[in-house]
């Protein structure tokens, strides 16, 4: 059975789009966190520098306390100079009156500034206005009281310029976040692929159901969300198949009634389909054909002459030579029978067998010119069985014996019939030949031609008769005798 081909998929699948979207989101999040981490790192560096300056100033105040108490300006100056060189800043030492004792910048001298850190150490940041040729800067000042014996005897001040540094991108955080997000993307992609495969399975089941095939819907899926869908599809499949089988059985019954009518009116050989079925089943058993294929082949054998219902009775009853148009019309009956059967999805495989019954192994047959193994196996079996039955019952002025029929088939070996199947068929016939008897139905084939004769080229001399055949019409409804009477 031909399953409808879904339209070509263009672009990316839903799972791929989801994966790419998550990848883009992961990269964006990693970039943002990389910049945020860099900014936070810069702030942490500034805070650490301030804490370091506070600790350094407290250490200087502790060492300067005995020197300031004794008034040892020389050593105070050395201590302040070392601290200045260490932090690249400015150090001020004030006495208990708030007067500047040491200024490493040598600017303030003995200026009275007053003590501000009497209650405890602290830091303050001030903006320095820009001057000619210089930019505005920020200055952080650390103030720590100098205590000796529990009494505040002065103050230590450390001034340092705070430089604004651009926050560098944090590649460490970027890499860690990106790897974490990629792991989540992979998990999401796997889950998306799992779900999309289940959805595709359900979609394929619907497509197969629409084509009349078994949907093979699995209802024991591990995902609870899909179990209800599976049960619904299973019920749909059961209902569709029940309805299709009822309609199909009725249609097959009508088709068989048409074939029986043609047989009773002697328009086709009586019993040809039944005998062909028996012969075909022997060969099908020999090649170990599957049961479903056997059923389709048996039905195709019984309806092998269905398309002749669309051929004019005058052509089917004609004893003399047929014209080119009549031969062409007669040999199109497999196509017409297949078209009638393919209207029902369950019969499409049967229609394919009926359609290709007149193909030749060398590719010169009708209707599609299939060659060799491209011809469906059931159609090749049907061709051999039908040809043998015609040769032994109704070809020529008298039917052939089964030995002569085998000889006739062997002449077409490799050209018309599959050599391998033909050899198997001949073995079967020789093991159990058909019974000979005078009570067998006998009918002369129109024009005394065998089914695989070459079709003559059209376009020769015009026919003298007025009842030319128009291919494609429902010819069973029109008879030349009726036309002459009218």
N, C-alpha and C positions, 0 to 999 in steps of 0.2 A: 504494500500500500504506500502510495506517495504521500509523505507528510508535508504540509505546507512549509515552505522555507521562510523563516523569519526575515524581516528586512535587514539589510546590512547595517551593522552598528558603526556609527561614526562618532569620533571623539572618544572621551574617556568614560569608563564605567563609573558607577556610583561609588564603588569601593576605591577606585583610583582617585576620583575627585576628593573623596573624604581624606585619603592619605595625603594628597598634595596640600589640601587646606590645612590639615593638622601640622604638616611640615612647615608651611609658611608661618602658621601661628607660633610653633615652637621656636623658629628662628627669630621671630619678632620679640617674643618674650625673653629669649636669651640675650638679645641685643639690649633691650631695655634694662634688664637686670645687670648686664655688664656695665652699662653707663651709671646706673644707680649705685652699684657696688663701688665703682671708681670714685664717685662723688662722696660716698660714705667713707671710703678709705682716706680721701683727702681731709675730710673733717676730723677723722680719728687722728690723723697725723698732726693736725693743728692742735687738737686737745692734748695729745701726748707731749707736744713741744711746750705747751703752757704749763703742764704739770711738771715737766722737767725743769723749766725755769723757776717754778715755785720751790721745788726741792733744792735747787742750786742756791737760790736766794736765802732760804732758811739756813742752809749749811754755812753760807758766807756770814750771815748774821750771828750764828753761833760762834764762829771763829773770830769775828771782829769784836765781840763783846768785851773780852779782857783787854784787847788793844785799845778800844775806845775808852774804857774805864781808866787806863793808865795814861792816855793821851799820846800813845805811840803812833804818831802820824806817818812815820817812815814805813812801818810794817803794814799799816792800814793801806797805804798807797800801793805797796807791792801786791797785797792781797786783791785789791780792787782791779789793779792792772791785769793780773793773771785771769781773773773772772771775766774781764772785758774781752781779753783775747780768746777766751774759751767759747764765749757765746756770740762774739762779734756784736756787742752791744755797748751800752753805757751804764756805768755803776756810780751811784751817789751814796755817800755815807753822811748821815745827819747826827748831831749830838742831841742831848736831852732837851736843849732849848729849841731845836728845830733848825739850827743853823747848819749850812753845808760845810762839812769838814773835808770830804774828798769828792772831787768831781773828775772822773777820768777824761771827760771832754774838755776840761779846763775852761769852762764857760761861766759857771755860776759863782765860783769863788766863795766868799763868806756870806752869801745871800741867805736870808731867813725865809725858809719855806714852811716851817711848822710840821709837827708830827701828825700823820694821818692814820697810821696803822697801830695806834695805841690799843685798840680793842682786839686786834688780830690781823693776820696777814690777809691780803686780797690782791686781786688783779683788776686792772682797768685798761680799756682800749680807747685810744683817741685818734681822730683823723688829723693828719698833718696837711695843711693847705699847700697847694702846688705853688712853686716859685718858678722864676724864669728858667726854662730848660729842664725842669724836673716835673715829674708827675706827682700827684697827691698820693700819699702813703698812709698806712695805718701803723700805729705804734702801740705795742702792748707794754704796760708798766706793771712790774711786780713789787709790792710794798710789804716788807716784813719788819716787825719791831725787833730792836736789839735789846735783849734782857740780860741783866747781870744780877745774880742774887735775887731773882724774882721781881726786880724793878726795871722798868723801861728806861734805858739810858740813851736811846737813840733809835735810828731807823735806817734800814738798808733798802735801797731802791735799785731795781734792775730794769733798764729800758732797752727794748729791742724792736726793731722794725719787722712787721709781719708782711712777708711777701706773698702775694696771691699766685698760687701755682695752679696751672691747668690740670684738671683731673684726667689722668691717663685711663684708657679703656682697660677694664679688668678682664683679661682673657681667661683667667682661671675660673672665675664665676661663670663667664660666658660658656666655657666648655662643659662645666659641670651641669649647668641648667640645660644646655642643648642636649647632652647625653641623656639626662633624665627625661626630657620631653620626647626624645627619639624613642626611648623605651616605651613610653606611653603611646606614641604613634604606632609603633610596631604591634603592640597589644590591640589597639583600636583597629588597625588594618586587618589583623587576624580575625578579630570578632566580626568586623564588617564583611570580610570574605566568607566567613562561616554563614552569616545570615544571608548574604547575597546568593550563596550557593543553594541554600534552602529555598529562597524566593525563586531562583532560576528553575529549581526542580519543580516547584509548584506551577510555574509558568509553562514549562515544558509539558507537564501533565495536562494543563488546560489546552495547549496546542494539539496534543495527541488526542484528547477527547473531542476537540472540534473536528479532527480529521477522522474520527470514528475508530481510533485505535484504543487499546487499553492504556489508561493513564499511568498505571503502576504507582499509585499514590501510597506513600509510606505513612501510616498513622501512628507508628511507635517512635516518633521522633523524640529526642531527648528534651527539646525545647517545648515547654508547656504552651508558649504562645502560638506555636505552629501546629499543635495537635488538633485544635479545633478546626483549623484550616484543612488539615489532612482528612479529618472525618467528613467535613463538608464536601471536599473534592471526591472522596470515595463514594458518598451518597449520590453526588451528581453523576459520577461515572456509572454507577449502577443504574440510575434512572435513564441516562442517555442510552446506555447499551441495551437495556430492556426495550426501550422504544425503537431503537434502530433495528434490533433483531426482529421485532414484530413486523415492522415495515419491510425489512429486507426479506424475511421469509415469505411475506405476501407477494412481494415483487418477484422473487425467484419463482414462486408458484405460478404467477402469471406468465413469466418468461418460458417456463417449461410447458405450460399449456399452449403457448404459441408454437413451440417446437413440436409438440405432439400434433397440433393441428396441421402443421406443414407435413409431418410424416403421414397422417391419415389421408391427406389430399395428394400424396405421392409427389410432393414438391421437393422433398429431401429424402434420403434413404431411410427407411424405417429401422429403428433400433441402432442407428449409427452411433449416437451419443453413448448409449449404454454399453455397446461393444467396445467402443474406444476407451471408456472408463475402465473396463475390465483389463484391457491390454496395458493401459497406462499404469494401473495400480501394480501390475506384475513388475514392470520396470522400476516403479517408484520403490517397491520393496527391495529390489535388487541394489539400488543405490542408497538405501537406508534414508529415505527422505523423512523429514520431520513431520509430525502428525498434522500440524497446522498447514504446512505446505501440501500434504496429501489431500486434505479436505478441500483446499482451494483448487487443486488440480482436478479432483473428482467433479467438482461443480463446473469447472471450465469444460471438462469433457462432455458433460450432459448438455451444456449450452453452446457447444462448438458451432452449431449451425444457426444460432439465434439471429445473426446478422442477415441471413437469407430471407428473413421476413420483410426486409426492405428491398428485395430484388423482385422485379416483375415476374409473375408466374409464367409468362410466355417464355422468358429466358430459362427458367428452371425446367420447363417441360420440353424445350426445343431438342430435337434429336439430331438434326444436321449440324453443320459447322456454324459456330458463333461468329458474329462480326467482332471487330476490334472493340467497339463501344460496349457490346454485350459482355465480352471477356473482362474488360476493365471493370464494368459494373459488378459482375459476379465475384471478382477477386477483391472487391472492396468490402465484402460482407464481414471479415474479421474486425475492421475498423468500426463498422456500424454497430456490430454486436458489443464491442468494447465501449463505445460511446453510451449505449443504452445501460450498460452495467455500471459504468464509472459514476453515474449520478448518485449512487449510494456509497458512502465511505466504506462500509464493511465489504463491498464487492469490488473495490478498486484493484486489489491484487488479482482477483479472478479476471477482471477486465484486462489487466496487463497480459495475462496468459493468453486470453482469447485474441487480443490485438496482435501478438507476435507469433501466432501459430503458423503464419505463412512466411516467416523470415527464413532465409537460406544461410547455411553455415559459411558460405563464401562471401556473404554480404550483398548478394544481388536480389534479396527477397523484398517483400512488402510488409509493412508500410514504411518502415524507418531505415531499411538497409543495414540492420545490425549484423555484426559478424562474430563468428566463433562464440567464445564464452560471454560476450556481451548480450547474447540472447538469453533471457531467463531460462534456468534449467527446466522448470515445469513446461514452458512453451516448447522447448526442444523435445521433451518427452511426448507432449501432445501431438506434435507434428508427425513423429514416427508412428505412434499408435493410430492416429486418424488416417494416415496414408496407407498403412497396412490393411486397415479395415475396408477402405474404399477399393483397394486393389483386389481384395478377396471377395467382395460382395457386389460391387456396382460399377466397375470401370470397363469401358469398351462394350462390345456386343455381348460378351459373356465374362463372368468374373474369373479371376486367375486362381489357380491353386496356391496354397500357402508357400510351396516351394518356388513357384514362378514369382510370387509376390516378393519373396526374400531376394530373389535374383534381381528383380526390378529395383528394389530398395538399395541393393549393393551397388548398382550402377550410379546411384546418386550419392554414394558414400563420400564424405569430405566436401562435396559441393552443396548439397541440400541438407543433409543430415549430419549430426555430430557423430564422427566415427566411433568414439568410445561408447556412446549410448546405443548406437546401432548394433555394435558387436554384442553388447549385453542383451539387447532385445532379441537378436537372432538366436542367441543361446537359449533364451527363455522359450522362444517359439519352438525350437527343435526339441527341447525337453518335453514340452506339452503342446503339440500343435493343435490348432482349432479343429473341431469336429467337422467333417465333410458331410453334407447331406443336401438333398434336393429341396428341403423345406425352408432353407435359409432365404430371407428376403433378398430379392435381386432387383437392381435398378440401374439403368444406363445413365452415366454422367453426361450432361449436356455437352455436345461437341466431341465426345469421346476423348477428353483430355485428362491428363493426370494433374494433381494439384500443383506440382512444381514445374510445369512447363513454362518456358519463357513467355512473357507477355509480349505480343507483337507491338511494334512501334505504331503509334497513331499517325494519321496524316496520309494514309495510302488512298486507294480508290474509294470514292464515296459509295456508300451503301445504296442499293437500288430500292430497298424497302423504306416505307414511310414511317415505320415505328422505331425511330432511333431512341436510344436510351439516354436520358439526362441524368448524369451522375449527381448524387446528392439529394435526390427526391425520395420520398417514401414510396418506393416503386411497387410495393406489394399491393397498394391500393389501386394501381392502374394496370390494365391489361390491354394488349394491342387489339384483342378480339372485341373488347367493349368499345374501344375507340372506333373501330371499323363500323360497328353497329350504329354508333351515334353519328 
